[in-house]
């Protein structure tokens, strides 16, 4: 480093003789380091760094003392040296030694500009502060009034100091004819300016950094209280939904790991390096969780040796089905983990996305088209996999195909190669049509599916019992209602997932098309695995695992905890005129594609877990237990996890407020945490509204069906169709 500085000085700075073509070389270190190697903290060793000015032509001897300055002082110094305006909100003061080579009037002018800039900040912070200047008053009166010490309130002190400095400066300027005899007056004026600058800068620094401790403590306490409330409700729900197995059931390894993930994330938030490379934590969490479940499934193959051979064969067949789903999750997760080298320190390493970008130009578009076809095909396959019936299935299939067709047409016409043509009229119109089609498809599935879905075998049973004039058995009513609710949730949830994937294929960069498909594969694989889970693990573990997969997918799409990775270009697709609101919504959808996708898939998850209750105890399921199962875990688990992480990081940010990396690492991360909170609330709201609406519609249809056929209903049947929300 010394040789590089010497070479620059000898070749670029030393040969210059003209004062109008001088070069200034500033050598700055970003931070210091302790003896143990720690850096970035707030200790003296870590905040002590070097700044070296070369080319000022100052007369400095070898025995010159080293002066100490603040980091904020560098900005006004460079601005004044280069005759540029000082940034409006800077609270620094100029470095005196850098102006020693200038004439006295220019040095005094630099002090005046710096003082005026700080005076503006003081006036903004203190509305009661007013200063009208000293030119309108006799100079002798001001000199006499400012010869003493300035004291009193901060307003009076700062006003007195600035008035004193300005008065002495005007006095020295008025003695232009005898400046050689007014050397002492110049020193007094400079000293007065320094008194004001030091006092104002110190007060402004405290004003900016000092926070109301009582308000911070109250806010953190309120957030901690919300965490405790969520946890208490979740524990009570777990005990109430499954009271029969709580006393005999032991925690499995996977449950312990899923809960320990929260503590791992809480501890990692205090390290700036781990915040920058958070994607590796989520990748480790998801892969380890899948491996633990895989281990549990392999061990359960030997369970049931004393059972009948037919029962054992069915059990092993179900476990093998889960094993295939889990292997699919592991493979897709491994590909997603290597698709983007995110973070800060390892972005230069090769990954799949860089390899594809270096390939021929048409490869990315081909991947987009193939991905779009696979998304539509998987959607249709998943739609007909449970063999549902009714017009709702045909309507959903038609919406999938039509939406996919328009997205594929857009990719072919305005693909990656025409990335700079997004602002033309044709591409905007096509994108707006796709927005409308996807919105109509999702809304129609939400509103119409519960009305079109056949209510199980209730119609046949109604006919039979209508002829015999007997009441419908309550067990059949439970079974029919749950079957209809399961089918409705499955179709609506799948419609949400497909529409969201097609929307992301439109908005995301072409290189992210394949990760979108892999995220959809993970969702379908998780649903297949959880549909056969039985009593191996609770809904809490399953919903938490989906939450973790969504966060891992967030980083797999190229996102990080820095604002530089936000895709701004995609936020203007389909927008004819500039709109901060619409662009902000699209930017939010692009950035949080994976968490939103997995949150919306919780509607499908509800249909999967409804099958579990039907298969075990269809005759004893009541409406309260059903609602708590459908809305409790899918809504409370994401809210609880996010509340814990939000509260923890708020505490970390308060503790790290004096850290050197607070603005570059911790503050951007907090913005992401806050945006994640908004994402969680939006997703949970959609899930709650969807399931509540489906239940109300099906309950209304059930009541109308019973009333229309003149079926006798007991009080117990009325309790079935009247839900306590």
C-alpha positions as CSV (number, residue, x, y, z in Angstrom):
1,X,0.0,0.0,0.0
2,X,2.8,2.4,0.8
3,X,4.4,1.7,-2.6
4,X,1.1,2.4,-4.4
5,X,0.7,5.8,-2.6
6,X,4.3,6.7,-3.2
7,X,3.9,5.9,-6.9
8,X,0.8,8.0,-7.3
9,X,2.4,10.9,-5.4
10,X,5.6,10.9,-7.5
11,X,3.8,10.6,-10.9
12,X,0.6,12.6,-10.5
13,X,1.0,15.0,-7.6
14,X,4.7,16.0,-7.2
15,X,5.3,17.1,-10.8
16,X,2.4,19.6,-10.8
17,X,3.4,23.3,-10.5
18,X,0.3,25.2,-11.4
19,X,-1.9,26.0,-8.5
20,X,-5.0,25.8,-10.8
21,X,-4.3,22.1,-11.6
22,X,-3.6,20.6,-8.3
23,X,-4.5,17.1,-7.4
24,X,-5.6,15.9,-3.9
25,X,-5.1,12.3,-2.9
26,X,-7.1,11.2,0.1
27,X,-6.2,7.8,1.6
28,X,-8.9,6.5,4.0
29,X,-9.3,3.3,5.9
30,X,-12.9,2.1,6.5
31,X,-12.5,0.9,10.1
32,X,-10.0,-0.3,12.6
33,X,-9.5,-3.7,14.2
34,X,-8.9,-5.1,17.6
35,X,-6.0,-7.4,18.5
36,X,-8.3,-10.4,18.3
37,X,-9.4,-9.5,14.7
38,X,-12.9,-8.1,15.5
39,X,-14.0,-5.1,13.3
40,X,-17.1,-3.0,12.8
41,X,-18.0,-2.6,16.4
42,X,-18.1,0.5,18.5
43,X,-14.9,0.1,20.6
44,X,-12.1,2.6,20.2
45,X,-9.8,0.2,18.4
46,X,-12.6,-0.6,15.8
47,X,-13.6,3.1,15.3
48,X,-10.0,4.4,15.1
49,X,-9.1,4.7,11.4
50,X,-6.7,6.7,9.2
51,X,-7.2,9.5,6.8
52,X,-4.3,11.0,4.9
53,X,-4.4,14.1,2.7
54,X,-1.6,14.3,0.1
55,X,-1.2,17.2,-2.2
56,X,-2.3,20.1,0.0
57,X,1.2,21.7,-0.1
58,X,1.1,22.4,3.7
59,X,4.3,23.1,5.6
60,X,4.3,20.1,7.9
61,X,7.4,19.0,9.7
62,X,8.3,15.4,10.6
63,X,7.5,16.1,14.2
64,X,3.9,17.3,13.4
65,X,1.3,16.0,15.8
66,X,-1.5,13.8,14.6
67,X,-4.9,15.4,14.9
68,X,-8.1,13.6,15.6
69,X,-11.3,14.2,13.7
70,X,-14.7,12.7,13.3
71,X,-15.8,10.8,10.2
72,X,-18.6,13.3,9.4
73,X,-15.9,16.0,9.2
74,X,-14.6,14.6,6.0
75,X,-17.7,15.6,4.0
76,X,-17.6,19.4,4.6
77,X,-13.9,19.4,4.2
78,X,-13.9,17.9,0.7
79,X,-17.0,19.9,-0.3
80,X,-15.3,23.2,0.6
81,X,-12.0,22.3,-0.9
82,X,-13.7,21.5,-4.2
83,X,-16.0,24.5,-4.0
84,X,-19.1,22.3,-3.7
85,X,-22.1,22.8,-1.5
86,X,-22.1,21.0,1.8
87,X,-24.8,18.3,2.1
88,X,-27.8,19.7,3.8
89,X,-28.0,17.3,6.7
90,X,-24.3,16.9,7.5
91,X,-23.3,17.9,11.0
92,X,-19.5,17.8,10.5
93,X,-17.0,20.7,10.7
94,X,-14.1,21.3,8.3
95,X,-10.6,20.0,9.1
96,X,-8.6,23.1,9.9
97,X,-5.2,21.7,8.7
98,X,-6.4,21.1,5.2
99,X,-7.0,24.9,4.7
100,X,-3.7,26.2,6.0
101,X,-2.3,26.7,2.5
102,X,-5.2,29.0,1.5
103,X,-5.2,32.8,2.0
104,X,-6.8,34.2,5.2
105,X,-10.0,35.5,3.5
106,X,-10.6,32.1,1.9
107,X,-10.1,30.3,5.1
108,X,-12.5,32.7,6.9
109,X,-15.0,32.2,4.0
110,X,-14.9,28.4,4.5
111,X,-15.6,28.8,8.2
112,X,-18.5,31.1,7.3
113,X,-20.1,28.6,4.9
114,X,-19.7,25.8,7.3
115,X,-21.2,27.9,10.2
116,X,-24.1,29.0,8.0
117,X,-24.9,25.3,7.1
118,X,-24.9,24.3,10.8
119,X,-27.0,27.3,11.6
120,X,-29.7,26.1,9.2
121,X,-29.7,22.7,10.9
122,X,-30.1,24.3,14.3
123,X,-33.0,26.4,13.1
124,X,-34.7,23.3,11.7
125,X,-34.2,21.4,15.1
126,X,-35.3,24.4,17.2
127,X,-38.4,26.2,15.9
128,X,-38.0,28.8,18.7
129,X,-34.5,29.7,17.5
130,X,-34.4,32.9,15.5
131,X,-31.5,34.9,14.2
132,X,-31.9,38.0,12.1
133,X,-28.2,38.8,11.6
134,X,-26.0,41.5,12.9
135,X,-25.8,43.8,9.9
136,X,-28.8,45.8,11.0
137,X,-27.4,46.6,14.4
138,X,-24.3,48.7,15.2
139,X,-21.2,46.6,15.2
140,X,-19.8,48.2,18.3
141,X,-22.9,47.3,20.3
142,X,-22.5,43.7,19.2
143,X,-18.8,43.5,19.9
144,X,-19.5,44.9,23.4
145,X,-22.4,42.5,24.0
146,X,-20.4,39.4,22.8
147,X,-17.1,40.1,24.7
148,X,-18.4,38.0,27.6
149,X,-19.1,34.3,27.9
150,X,-22.2,32.9,26.1
151,X,-24.5,31.0,28.5
152,X,-28.1,30.2,29.2
153,X,-30.3,27.9,27.1
154,X,-29.0,26.2,24.0
155,X,-30.9,28.6,21.8
156,X,-29.3,31.6,23.5
157,X,-25.9,30.1,23.6
158,X,-25.8,29.2,19.9
159,X,-27.3,32.5,18.9
160,X,-24.7,34.3,21.0
161,X,-21.8,32.3,19.6
162,X,-22.9,32.8,16.0
163,X,-23.6,36.5,16.5
164,X,-20.2,37.0,18.1
165,X,-18.4,35.2,15.2
166,X,-20.3,37.0,12.5
167,X,-19.7,40.4,14.2
168,X,-16.0,39.8,14.6
169,X,-15.8,38.6,10.9
170,X,-17.5,41.8,9.7
171,X,-15.2,43.9,11.9
172,X,-12.2,42.3,10.3
173,X,-13.5,42.6,6.8
174,X,-14.2,46.4,7.4
175,X,-10.5,46.8,8.2
176,X,-9.5,45.8,4.7
177,X,-7.1,48.8,4.4
178,X,-5.1,47.8,7.4
179,X,-5.3,44.0,7.6
180,X,-1.6,43.8,8.3
181,X,-2.3,45.6,11.5
182,X,-5.4,43.5,12.3
183,X,-3.8,40.1,12.6
184,X,-5.1,39.7,16.1
185,X,-8.7,40.5,15.0
186,X,-8.5,37.7,12.4
187,X,-7.4,35.1,15.0
188,X,-10.2,36.2,17.3
189,X,-12.8,35.9,14.5
190,X,-11.5,32.4,13.6
191,X,-11.6,31.3,17.2
192,X,-15.2,32.6,17.5
193,X,-16.3,30.6,14.5
194,X,-14.6,27.5,15.9
195,X,-16.4,27.9,19.2
196,X,-19.8,28.0,17.3
197,X,-18.9,25.1,15.0
198,X,-17.8,22.8,17.9
199,X,-20.8,23.7,20.0
200,X,-23.3,23.3,17.2
201,X,-21.8,20.1,15.8
202,X,-21.7,18.5,19.2
203,X,-25.3,19.5,20.0
204,X,-26.6,18.4,16.6
205,X,-24.8,15.0,16.9
206,X,-26.4,14.4,20.3
207,X,-29.7,15.5,18.9
208,X,-29.5,13.0,16.0
209,X,-28.2,10.0,18.0
210,X,-30.0,10.4,21.3
211,X,-33.3,8.6,21.3
212,X,-36.1,8.6,23.9
213,X,-35.3,5.6,25.9
214,X,-38.7,5.5,27.5
215,X,-40.5,5.3,24.2
216,X,-38.0,2.6,22.9
217,X,-38.6,0.6,26.0
218,X,-42.3,0.9,25.8
219,X,-42.3,-0.2,22.1
220,X,-40.1,-3.2,22.7
221,X,-42.2,-4.2,25.7
222,X,-45.3,-4.0,23.6
223,X,-43.7,-6.2,20.9
224,X,-42.6,-8.7,23.5
225,X,-46.1,-8.8,24.9
226,X,-47.5,-9.6,21.5
227,X,-45.0,-12.4,21.1
228,X,-46.1,-13.9,24.5
229,X,-49.8,-13.6,23.5
230,X,-49.2,-15.4,20.2
231,X,-47.3,-18.1,22.0
232,X,-49.9,-18.5,24.7
233,X,-52.7,-18.8,22.1
234,X,-50.7,-21.3,20.0
235,X,-50.0,-23.5,23.0
236,X,-53.6,-23.4,24.1
237,X,-54.7,-24.3,20.6
238,X,-52.3,-27.2,20.4
239,X,-53.6,-28.6,23.6
240,X,-57.3,-28.1,22.7
241,X,-57.2,-29.5,19.2
242,X,-55.3,-32.7,20.1
243,X,-56.1,-33.2,23.8
244,X,-56.1,-37.0,23.5
245,X,-52.5,-37.3,22.6
246,X,-50.9,-34.5,24.6
247,X,-50.2,-36.7,27.7
248,X,-48.6,-39.6,25.9
249,X,-46.9,-37.9,23.0
250,X,-43.2,-37.0,23.2
251,X,-41.4,-34.3,21.2
252,X,-39.6,-35.8,18.2
253,X,-36.3,-34.6,16.9
254,X,-37.8,-32.7,14.0
255,X,-40.1,-30.7,16.3
256,X,-37.1,-29.7,18.5
257,X,-35.1,-28.7,15.5
258,X,-37.9,-26.6,14.0
259,X,-38.3,-24.7,17.2
260,X,-34.5,-24.3,17.7
261,X,-34.4,-22.6,14.3
262,X,-35.9,-19.6,15.9
263,X,-33.1,-19.4,18.5
264,X,-30.5,-19.9,15.7
265,X,-31.9,-16.9,13.8
266,X,-32.1,-14.8,16.9
267,X,-28.5,-15.4,17.7
268,X,-27.3,-14.8,14.1
269,X,-28.9,-11.4,14.0
270,X,-26.3,-9.9,16.2
271,X,-23.5,-10.6,13.7
272,X,-23.1,-8.4,10.6
273,X,-21.5,-11.2,8.7
274,X,-24.3,-13.6,9.3
275,X,-26.9,-10.9,8.4
276,X,-25.1,-10.4,5.1
277,X,-25.0,-14.2,4.4
278,X,-28.4,-15.1,5.8
279,X,-29.3,-17.2,2.8
280,X,-26.9,-20.0,3.9
281,X,-28.7,-20.2,7.3
282,X,-32.1,-20.8,5.6
283,X,-30.6,-23.3,3.1
284,X,-29.1,-25.2,6.0
285,X,-32.4,-25.1,8.0
286,X,-34.6,-26.4,5.1
287,X,-32.2,-29.1,4.1
288,X,-31.7,-30.3,7.6
289,X,-35.4,-30.3,8.3
290,X,-36.0,-32.5,5.2
291,X,-33.2,-34.8,6.2
292,X,-34.6,-35.2,9.7
293,X,-38.0,-36.1,8.3
294,X,-36.3,-38.5,5.8
295,X,-34.6,-40.2,8.7
296,X,-37.8,-40.5,10.6
297,X,-39.6,-42.0,7.7
298,X,-36.8,-44.5,7.1
299,X,-37.0,-45.6,10.7
300,X,-40.8,-46.0,10.6
301,X,-40.6,-48.6,7.9
302,X,-39.9,-51.2,10.5
303,X,-42.9,-50.1,12.7
304,X,-45.9,-52.5,12.9
305,X,-44.2,-55.9,12.6
306,X,-47.0,-57.4,14.8
307,X,-49.7,-56.1,12.6
308,X,-51.4,-57.9,9.8
309,X,-49.5,-58.1,6.6
310,X,-52.1,-56.1,4.6
311,X,-52.0,-53.3,7.1
312,X,-48.2,-53.3,7.2
313,X,-48.1,-53.2,3.4
314,X,-50.4,-50.2,3.2
315,X,-48.4,-48.4,5.9
316,X,-45.1,-49.0,4.1
317,X,-46.6,-47.9,0.8
318,X,-47.7,-44.6,2.4
319,X,-44.2,-44.2,3.8
320,X,-42.5,-44.9,0.5
321,X,-44.8,-42.3,-1.0
322,X,-43.6,-39.8,1.6
323,X,-40.0,-40.7,0.9
324,X,-40.4,-39.9,-2.8
325,X,-41.9,-36.5,-1.9
326,X,-39.1,-35.8,0.5
327,X,-36.4,-36.7,-2.0
328,X,-38.1,-34.4,-4.4
329,X,-37.9,-31.6,-1.9
330,X,-34.2,-32.3,-1.2
331,X,-33.3,-32.2,-4.9
332,X,-35.3,-29.0,-5.7
333,X,-33.9,-27.4,-2.6
334,X,-30.3,-28.2,-3.6
335,X,-30.8,-26.7,-7.0
336,X,-32.4,-23.6,-5.6
337,X,-29.4,-23.3,-3.1
338,X,-27.0,-23.2,-6.0
339,X,-29.0,-21.1,-8.4
340,X,-27.8,-17.7,-7.0
341,X,-24.7,-16.9,-5.0
342,X,-26.4,-14.2,-3.0
343,X,-25.2,-12.2,0.0
344,X,-22.2,-9.8,-0.2
345,X,-19.0,-11.7,0.2
346,X,-19.5,-14.6,-2.2
347,X,-21.3,-13.1,-5.2
348,X,-18.2,-13.5,-7.4
349,X,-18.4,-17.3,-7.1
350,X,-19.9,-19.2,-10.1
351,X,-23.5,-20.4,-9.9
352,X,-26.2,-21.7,-12.2
353,X,-27.6,-18.3,-13.1
354,X,-24.2,-16.9,-14.1
355,X,-23.6,-20.0,-16.3
356,X,-26.9,-19.5,-18.0
357,X,-26.3,-15.8,-18.6
358,X,-23.0,-16.5,-20.3
359,X,-24.7,-19.1,-22.6
360,X,-26.3,-18.3,-25.9
361,X,-28.9,-15.5,-26.0
362,X,-31.9,-17.7,-26.6
363,X,-31.4,-20.2,-23.8
364,X,-33.1,-18.0,-21.1
365,X,-36.1,-17.5,-23.3
366,X,-36.3,-21.2,-24.0
367,X,-36.2,-21.9,-20.2
368,X,-39.0,-19.4,-19.7
369,X,-41.2,-21.1,-22.2
370,X,-40.5,-24.5,-20.9
371,X,-41.1,-23.4,-17.4
372,X,-44.4,-21.8,-18.3
373,X,-45.6,-25.1,-20.0
374,X,-44.5,-27.1,-17.0
375,X,-46.3,-24.8,-14.6
376,X,-49.5,-25.2,-16.5
377,X,-49.0,-29.0,-16.8
378,X,-48.3,-29.4,-13.2
379,X,-51.3,-27.3,-12.3
380,X,-53.6,-29.4,-14.4
381,X,-52.1,-32.6,-13.0
382,X,-52.5,-31.4,-9.4
383,X,-56.0,-30.2,-10.2
384,X,-57.2,-33.7,-11.3
385,X,-55.0,-35.7,-8.9
386,X,-57.6,-36.0,-6.2
387,X,-60.2,-36.9,-8.8
388,X,-62.6,-34.1,-7.8
389,X,-65.9,-33.5,-9.6
390,X,-68.1,-30.6,-10.6
391,X,-68.0,-27.5,-12.8
392,X,-65.5,-25.8,-10.5
393,X,-62.8,-28.1,-11.8
394,X,-63.5,-27.3,-15.4
395,X,-63.6,-23.5,-14.6
396,X,-60.2,-23.8,-12.8
397,X,-58.7,-25.8,-15.7
398,X,-59.9,-23.2,-18.2
399,X,-58.5,-20.3,-16.2
400,X,-55.1,-22.1,-15.9
401,X,-54.8,-22.7,-19.6
402,X,-56.0,-19.3,-20.7
403,X,-53.8,-17.4,-18.2
404,X,-50.8,-19.6,-19.1
405,X,-51.4,-19.0,-22.8
406,X,-51.2,-15.2,-22.5
407,X,-48.1,-15.4,-20.3
408,X,-46.3,-17.6,-22.8
409,X,-47.4,-15.3,-25.6
410,X,-45.9,-12.3,-23.7
411,X,-42.6,-14.2,-23.1
412,X,-42.3,-15.1,-26.8
413,X,-43.0,-11.5,-27.9
414,X,-41.4,-9.5,-25.1
415,X,-38.9,-11.9,-23.7
416,X,-35.5,-11.4,-22.2
417,X,-34.0,-10.3,-25.4
418,X,-36.4,-7.3,-25.6
419,X,-35.8,-6.2,-22.1
420,X,-35.5,-2.6,-23.1
421,X,-38.9,-2.6,-24.9
422,X,-41.0,-2.9,-21.8
423,X,-42.1,0.7,-22.0
424,X,-43.7,0.5,-25.4
425,X,-47.4,0.5,-25.8
426,X,-47.8,-3.1,-27.0
427,X,-45.9,-4.6,-24.1
428,X,-47.8,-2.5,-21.6
429,X,-51.1,-3.4,-23.0
430,X,-50.2,-7.1,-23.1
431,X,-49.0,-7.0,-19.5
432,X,-52.2,-5.2,-18.3
433,X,-54.3,-7.8,-20.0
434,X,-52.4,-10.5,-18.2
435,X,-52.9,-8.7,-14.9
436,X,-56.6,-8.6,-15.5
437,X,-56.9,-12.2,-16.5
438,X,-54.9,-13.5,-13.5
439,X,-56.8,-11.3,-11.1
440,X,-60.2,-12.4,-12.6
441,X,-59.1,-16.1,-12.4
442,X,-58.0,-15.9,-8.8
443,X,-61.1,-13.9,-7.7
444,X,-63.5,-16.1,-9.6
445,X,-62.0,-19.2,-8.0
446,X,-62.3,-17.7,-4.6
447,X,-65.9,-16.5,-5.1
448,X,-67.5,-19.2,-7.3
449,X,-65.8,-22.5,-6.3
450,X,-67.7,-23.0,-3.0
451,X,-71.0,-22.5,-4.9
452,X,-70.1,-24.9,-7.7
453,X,-68.4,-27.6,-5.7
454,X,-70.6,-30.7,-5.1
455,X,-71.4,-31.1,-1.5
456,X,-70.2,-34.7,-1.3
457,X,-72.9,-37.4,-1.4
458,X,-75.4,-35.2,0.5
459,X,-77.7,-35.0,-2.5
460,X,-78.0,-38.7,-2.9
461,X,-78.5,-39.1,0.8
462,X,-81.1,-36.4,0.8
463,X,-83.1,-38.1,-1.9
464,X,-83.0,-41.4,-0.1
465,X,-84.1,-40.0,3.2
466,X,-86.6,-37.8,1.6
467,X,-88.5,-40.9,0.3
468,X,-88.2,-42.6,3.7
469,X,-89.0,-39.4,5.6
470,X,-86.1,-40.0,8.0
471,X,-83.5,-37.5,9.2
472,X,-80.0,-37.5,7.7
473,X,-77.4,-39.1,10.0
474,X,-75.2,-36.5,11.6
475,X,-72.0,-38.4,10.7
476,X,-73.0,-38.2,7.0
477,X,-73.6,-34.5,7.3
478,X,-70.2,-34.0,8.9
479,X,-68.5,-36.1,6.2
480,X,-70.3,-34.4,3.3
481,X,-69.5,-30.9,4.6
482,X,-65.9,-31.6,5.3
483,X,-65.5,-33.2,1.8
484,X,-67.0,-30.2,0.1
485,X,-64.8,-27.9,2.2
486,X,-61.7,-29.9,1.5
487,X,-62.4,-29.8,-2.3
488,X,-63.1,-26.1,-2.3
489,X,-60.0,-25.3,-0.3
490,X,-57.9,-27.5,-2.6
491,X,-59.1,-25.9,-5.8
492,X,-58.9,-22.3,-4.5
493,X,-55.5,-22.8,-3.0
494,X,-54.2,-24.4,-6.2
495,X,-55.6,-21.5,-8.2
496,X,-53.8,-19.0,-5.9
497,X,-50.5,-20.9,-6.4
498,X,-50.8,-21.2,-10.2
499,X,-51.9,-17.6,-10.7
500,X,-49.0,-16.4,-8.4
501,X,-46.5,-18.5,-10.4
502,X,-47.7,-17.2,-13.7
503,X,-47.5,-13.7,-12.4
504,X,-44.0,-14.2,-11.3
505,X,-43.0,-15.6,-14.7
506,X,-44.2,-12.3,-16.1
507,X,-42.5,-10.0,-13.5
508,X,-39.3,-11.9,-12.6
509,X,-36.1,-11.8,-14.6
510,X,-35.9,-14.6,-17.1
511,X,-33.1,-16.2,-15.2
512,X,-35.6,-16.8,-12.3
513,X,-38.1,-18.7,-14.3
514,X,-36.8,-22.2,-13.3
515,X,-36.6,-21.3,-9.6
516,X,-40.3,-20.4,-9.7
517,X,-41.1,-23.8,-11.1
518,X,-38.9,-25.4,-8.4
519,X,-40.8,-23.5,-5.7
520,X,-44.1,-24.8,-7.1
521,X,-42.6,-28.3,-7.1
522,X,-41.7,-27.9,-3.4
523,X,-45.2,-26.8,-2.6
524,X,-46.8,-29.8,-4.3
525,X,-44.3,-32.1,-2.8
526,X,-44.9,-30.8,0.6
527,X,-48.7,-31.2,0.2
528,X,-48.2,-34.8,-1.0
529,X,-46.0,-35.6,2.0
530,X,-48.2,-33.9,4.6
531,X,-51.3,-35.6,3.2
532,X,-49.8,-38.9,4.3
533,X,-48.2,-37.7,7.5
534,X,-50.8,-39.1,9.9
535,X,-49.6,-38.6,13.6
536,X,-45.9,-38.4,12.8
537,X,-45.8,-34.7,13.5
538,X,-48.2,-31.9,14.2
539,X,-49.6,-29.1,12.1
540,X,-47.3,-26.7,13.9
541,X,-44.2,-28.4,12.5
542,X,-45.7,-28.6,9.0
543,X,-46.7,-25.0,8.8
544,X,-43.4,-23.9,10.3
545,X,-41.6,-26.0,7.6
546,X,-43.6,-24.3,4.9
547,X,-42.6,-20.9,6.4
548,X,-39.0,-21.9,6.3
549,X,-39.2,-23.1,2.7
550,X,-40.7,-19.7,1.8
551,X,-37.9,-17.8,3.4
552,X,-35.2,-20.0,1.8
553,X,-36.9,-19.5,-1.6
554,X,-36.8,-15.7,-1.0
555,X,-33.0,-15.8,-1.1
556,X,-32.9,-18.5,-3.9
557,X,-34.5,-15.9,-6.2
558,X,-31.4,-13.7,-5.9
559,X,-32.6,-11.5,-3.0
560,X,-30.4,-10.5,-0.1
561,X,-30.4,-8.2,2.9
562,X,-29.0,-5.3,0.9
563,X,-31.2,-2.9,-1.1
564,X,-29.0,-3.3,-4.2
565,X,-30.6,-6.7,-5.1
566,X,-34.2,-5.3,-5.4
567,X,-35.5,-5.7,-8.9
568,X,-36.6,-2.2,-9.9
569,X,-36.9,-2.9,-13.7
570,X,-39.7,-5.5,-13.2
571,X,-41.7,-3.0,-11.2
572,X,-42.5,-1.0,-14.3
573,X,-43.9,-3.8,-16.5
574,X,-47.3,-2.9,-17.7
575,X,-47.3,0.6,-16.2
576,X,-48.1,3.3,-18.8
577,X,-47.3,6.3,-16.6
578,X,-45.1,6.8,-13.6
579,X,-46.8,5.7,-10.4
580,X,-44.9,5.2,-7.2
581,X,-47.8,3.3,-5.6
582,X,-48.3,0.8,-8.5
583,X,-44.5,0.3,-8.9
584,X,-44.1,-0.2,-5.2
585,X,-46.8,-2.9,-5.2
586,X,-45.1,-4.7,-8.1
587,X,-41.7,-4.4,-6.5
588,X,-43.1,-5.9,-3.3
589,X,-44.7,-8.8,-5.2
590,X,-41.4,-9.5,-7.0
591,X,-39.2,-9.3,-3.9
592,X,-41.5,-11.4,-1.7
593,X,-42.6,-13.9,-4.4
594,X,-41.5,-17.0,-2.5
595,X,-43.0,-16.1,1.0
596,X,-46.3,-15.0,-0.6
597,X,-46.4,-18.2,-2.7
598,X,-45.9,-20.5,0.4
599,X,-48.4,-18.5,2.5
600,X,-51.1,-18.8,-0.2
601,X,-50.4,-22.5,-0.4
602,X,-51.6,-22.8,3.2
603,X,-55.1,-22.9,1.7
604,X,-54.2,-26.1,0.0
605,X,-52.6,-27.3,3.3
606,X,-56.0,-26.9,5.0
607,X,-57.5,-29.3,2.5
608,X,-54.8,-31.8,3.1
609,X,-55.2,-31.8,6.8
610,X,-59.0,-32.0,6.5
611,X,-58.5,-35.3,4.9
612,X,-56.6,-36.5,8.0
613,X,-59.5,-35.7,10.3
614,X,-62.0,-37.4,7.9
615,X,-60.0,-40.5,7.8
616,X,-59.7,-40.8,11.6
617,X,-62.8,-39.4,13.3
618,X,-65.3,-38.0,10.9
619,X,-68.3,-38.5,13.2
620,X,-66.9,-36.6,16.2
621,X,-65.4,-33.5,14.4
622,X,-67.3,-30.4,15.5
623,X,-67.4,-26.9,14.0
624,X,-65.2,-25.3,16.6
625,X,-62.4,-27.9,16.3
626,X,-62.6,-27.6,12.5
627,X,-62.3,-23.8,12.5
628,X,-59.5,-23.8,15.0
629,X,-57.6,-26.4,12.9
630,X,-58.1,-24.6,9.6
631,X,-57.5,-21.1,10.7
632,X,-55.5,-21.6,13.9
633,X,-52.2,-23.1,12.9
634,X,-51.9,-21.7,9.3
635,X,-52.5,-18.2,10.7
636,X,-50.9,-18.3,14.2
637,X,-47.7,-20.1,13.3
638,X,-46.4,-17.6,10.7
639,X,-47.6,-14.7,12.9
640,X,-45.9,-16.1,16.0
641,X,-42.6,-16.8,14.2
642,X,-42.5,-13.4,12.5
643,X,-43.4,-11.7,15.8
644,X,-40.5,-13.3,17.6
645,X,-38.0,-12.5,14.8
646,X,-39.3,-8.9,14.5
647,X,-39.0,-8.3,18.3
648,X,-35.6,-9.9,18.4
649,X,-34.2,-7.8,15.6
650,X,-35.6,-4.6,17.0
651,X,-33.7,-5.3,20.2
652,X,-30.6,-6.1,18.1
653,X,-30.9,-2.8,16.2
654,X,-31.3,-0.8,19.4
655,X,-28.2,-2.4,20.8
656,X,-26.2,-1.9,17.6
657,X,-27.2,1.7,17.0
658,X,-23.6,2.8,17.5
659,X,-22.2,0.0,15.3
660,X,-20.2,1.2,12.3
661,X,-22.3,-1.0,10.0
662,X,-25.7,0.1,11.4
663,X,-26.6,2.0,8.1
664,X,-25.0,-0.5,5.7
665,X,-26.1,-3.8,7.2
666,X,-28.5,-3.6,10.2
667,X,-30.8,-0.9,8.9
668,X,-31.5,-2.4,5.5
669,X,-32.1,-5.8,7.2
670,X,-34.6,-4.1,9.5
671,X,-36.4,-2.8,6.4
672,X,-36.6,-6.3,5.1
673,X,-37.9,-7.6,8.4
674,X,-40.6,-5.0,8.4
675,X,-41.6,-5.8,4.8
676,X,-41.6,-9.5,5.7
677,X,-44.1,-8.6,8.5
678,X,-46.4,-6.9,5.9
679,X,-46.1,-9.9,3.7
680,X,-47.0,-12.3,6.5
681,X,-50.1,-10.3,7.4
682,X,-51.2,-10.1,3.8
683,X,-50.8,-13.8,3.3
684,X,-52.5,-14.7,6.6
685,X,-55.4,-12.3,5.8
686,X,-56.0,-14.0,2.5
687,X,-56.0,-17.5,4.0
688,X,-58.4,-16.4,6.8
689,X,-60.8,-14.7,4.4
690,X,-60.7,-17.6,2.0
691,X,-61.5,-20.3,4.5
692,X,-64.1,-18.2,6.3
693,X,-65.9,-17.4,3.1
694,X,-65.8,-21.1,2.0
695,X,-67.2,-22.2,5.3
696,X,-70.0,-19.7,5.3
697,X,-71.1,-20.5,1.7
698,X,-71.0,-24.3,2.3
699,X,-72.9,-23.9,5.6
700,X,-75.5,-21.8,3.8
701,X,-75.8,-24.3,1.0
702,X,-76.2,-27.2,3.6
703,X,-78.9,-25.3,5.4
704,X,-80.7,-24.5,2.1
705,X,-80.4,-28.1,1.0
706,X,-81.9,-29.4,4.3
707,X,-84.7,-26.8,4.2
708,X,-85.5,-27.3,0.5
709,X,-85.9,-31.1,0.9
710,X,-88.0,-30.8,4.1
711,X,-85.5,-32.8,6.1
712,X,-86.1,-32.9,9.8
713,X,-83.2,-31.4,11.7
714,X,-82.3,-31.9,15.3
715,X,-80.6,-29.3,17.5
716,X,-77.4,-31.1,17.0
717,X,-77.8,-30.7,13.2
718,X,-78.5,-27.0,13.6
719,X,-75.3,-26.7,15.6
720,X,-73.5,-28.2,12.6
721,X,-74.7,-25.6,10.2
722,X,-74.5,-22.7,12.6
723,X,-70.8,-21.9,13.1
724,X,-69.5,-20.0,16.1
725,X,-66.9,-17.6,14.6
